[in-house]
Amino acid sequence: PAFFRQSQALYEELGDRRGVAEALVGLGEIAVVQGRYEQARPLLEQAVREARAAGSQHLAALALNFVGNGLYLQGDWTAARPMYEQALEGFRSIGNPHGVAVVTVQIGLCALEGGDQHEARSLVREGLQLARGIDFRWGELFGLDAASLLAARTRNWEAAATLLGATQLLRESSPAPPIGVRESAIAAVKGALDPDSLAALWDKARAMPLDEVIAYALQHL
């Protein structure tokens, strides 16, 4: 955080609004990850204003995405969704398919929490397919985590456990998304399956190639 604060002060002195926005996005993202949501939101809202003033739709979309993450993590999915939708519009406007893929899945998760499983499936499928089409590994894993949570919420425990087991090794070399999707799915599956059944499904799934895992997920969405 100290680096971003120093950067913000320097960019403000120079009158560089894009630089200010970039520093504020960094500070806001860190605050969200650390659970300091009340501090994060004003930083990120200021980042959106500075980014738009500087003509940076990319930074504005990033900031809106992190506002959405903070709201999602607080359980306010209704408020998170419009933040994600604004971020999606921004990423689309600049032709950023990576951002589009991630935020589409996040909107799907908001739909899931709001009780619309049909829309959730459609959006998670769309985001996962887009990530696959551009060979975006982090986005693929995020989409698979979301698919596992969807499976768990619909009590398809075998599919949920299979997807979690299949991505376990891949997750060791890729950071988990910051909104706790995988953790929620794991908790649900552990609460529904006995340890031996879960271990057997995970062990079997660990050998699945990524293409096969994605095909399996799409089949169950």
VENBELBEL-V433591 format. One record per residue. N is the residue number from 0. SS is DSSP state (H for helix, E for strand, C for the rest). PHI is phi in whole degrees, 0 to 359 (* if undefined). Layout:
[[N & SS & PHI] [N & SS & PHI]]
//
This chain:
[[0 & C & *] [1 & H & 299] [2 & H & 300] [3 & H & 292] [4 & H & 295] [5 & H & 296] [6 & H & 296] [7 & H & 301] [8 & H & 298] [9 & H & 295] [10 & H & 294] [11 & H & 295] [12 & H & 296] [13 & H & 278] [14 & C & 75] [15 & C & 265] [16 & H & 289] [17 & H & 295] [18 & H & 297] [19 & H & 300] [20 & H & 299] [21 & H & 298] [22 & H & 294] [23 & H & 293] [24 & H & 298] [25 & H & 299] [26 & H & 296] [27 & H & 292] [28 & H & 298] [29 & H & 299] [30 & H & 297] [31 & H & 296] [32 & H & 300] [33 & C & 275] [34 & C & 81] [35 & C & 266] [36 & H & 293] [37 & H & 294] [38 & H & 280] [39 & H & 291] [40 & H & 299] [41 & H & 298] [42 & H & 297] [43 & H & 287] [44 & H & 294] [45 & H & 294] [46 & H & 299] [47 & H & 300] [48 & H & 297] [49 & H & 294] [50 & H & 296] [51 & H & 294] [52 & H & 296] [53 & H & 273] [54 & C & 79] [55 & C & 257] [56 & H & 294] [57 & H & 297] [58 & H & 293] [59 & H & 298] [60 & H & 295] [61 & H & 301] [62 & H & 298] [63 & H & 298] [64 & H & 299] [65 & H & 288] [66 & H & 300] [67 & H & 300] [68 & H & 300] [69 & H & 298] [70 & H & 293] [71 & H & 299] [72 & H & 294] [73 & C & 273] [74 & C & 84] [75 & C & 261] [76 & H & 291] [77 & H & 296] [78 & H & 282] [79 & H & 292] [80 & H & 302] [81 & H & 297] [82 & H & 294] [83 & H & 296] [84 & H & 294] [85 & H & 293] [86 & H & 297] [87 & H & 300] [88 & H & 300] [89 & H & 295] [90 & H & 296] [91 & H & 295] [92 & H & 295] [93 & C & 253] [94 & C & 68] [95 & C & 256] [96 & H & 292] [97 & H & 295] [98 & H & 296] [99 & H & 300] [100 & H & 298] [101 & H & 294] [102 & H & 290] [103 & H & 299] [104 & H & 296] [105 & H & 295] [106 & H & 295] [107 & H & 300] [108 & H & 293] [109 & H & 296] [110 & H & 298] [111 & H & 299] [112 & H & 293] [113 & C & 276] [114 & C & 96] [115 & C & 259] [116 & H & 291] [117 & H & 297] [118 & H & 295] [119 & H & 301] [120 & H & 300] [121 & H & 299] [122 & H & 287] [123 & H & 296] [124 & H & 300] [125 & H & 300] [126 & H & 294] [127 & H & 294] [128 & H & 294] [129 & H & 295] [130 & H & 299] [131 & H & 295] [132 & H & 295] [133 & C & 251] [134 & C & 55] [135 & C & 261] [136 & H & 302] [137 & H & 300] [138 & H & 294] [139 & H & 298] [140 & H & 294] [141 & H & 297] [142 & H & 298] [143 & H & 291] [144 & H & 298] [145 & H & 296] [146 & H & 296] [147 & H & 293] [148 & H & 292] [149 & H & 301] [150 & H & 298] [151 & H & 295] [152 & H & 293] [153 & C & 263] [154 & C & 63] [155 & C & 268] [156 & H & 295] [157 & H & 296] [158 & H & 295] [159 & H & 299] [160 & H & 294] [161 & H & 298] [162 & H & 294] [163 & H & 294] [164 & H & 293] [165 & H & 293] [166 & C & 260] [167 & H & 300] [168 & H & 294] [169 & H & 297] [170 & H & 292] [171 & C & 293] [172 & C & 249] [173 & C & 218] [174 & C & 296] [175 & C & 288] [176 & C & 297] [177 & C & 278] [178 & C & 248] [179 & C & 73] [180 & H & 294] [181 & H & 298] [182 & H & 298] [183 & H & 295] [184 & H & 294] [185 & H & 298] [186 & H & 299] [187 & H & 294] [188 & H & 293] [189 & H & 296] [190 & H & 281] [191 & H & 255] [192 & C & 250] [193 & C & 287] [194 & H & 305] [195 & H & 293] [196 & H & 296] [197 & H & 297] [198 & H & 297] [199 & H & 295] [200 & H & 294] [201 & H & 295] [202 & H & 298] [203 & H & 295] [204 & H & 284] [205 & C & 300] [206 & C & 273] [207 & C & 287] [208 & C & 294] [209 & H & 300] [210 & H & 302] [211 & H & 291] [212 & H & 296] [213 & H & 295] [214 & H & 299] [215 & H & 296] [216 & H & 297] [217 & H & 296] [218 & H & 295] [219 & H & 259] [220 & C & 271]]
//
